[in-house]
């Protein structure tokens, strides 16, 4: 196996650091805190609000951790603790295809977030009580919007390393 480029390691670490601020931004929304948004609270029950926000946060963290498989050995060979499959090589496209689809999904969210934040092409964002809330919302949402291109870059580096044309360190 070829070594993982240092920049790919750094991107994988960065992905796991981008998720917590967004998750922390979401949590108060589940408890009917508007976070400066000038909108009516959700009409769901408190249980549904909290479970929705917690589920989104857990899925975000799971995606961030799974992206580490693009730079770790467990993304190339099944770990020894998995019965029946231990030590088997994972086909590159079994990793590359889902990672590419995830990267494209998050890139679509980046486009949507950009259009809404800057009021382009008729898109608009939620109105906020003041500019500070709007800035804070744009910064935290912007962190998550970076995921798509970063996942695609990490997937490409994984593809090059597994297919024989390793990038120069």
Secondary structure, DSSP 8 states (H G I E B T S, - for coil): -----HHHHHHHHHHHHHHHHHHHHHHHHHTT--TTB-S---SS-HHHHHHHHHHHHHHHHHHHHHGGGGTSGGGTB--TTSTTTTT-B--HHHHHHHHHHHHHHHHHHHHHHHHHHTT-TT-----BSSHHHHHHHHHHHHHHHTHHHHHHHHHHHHHHHHHT-----
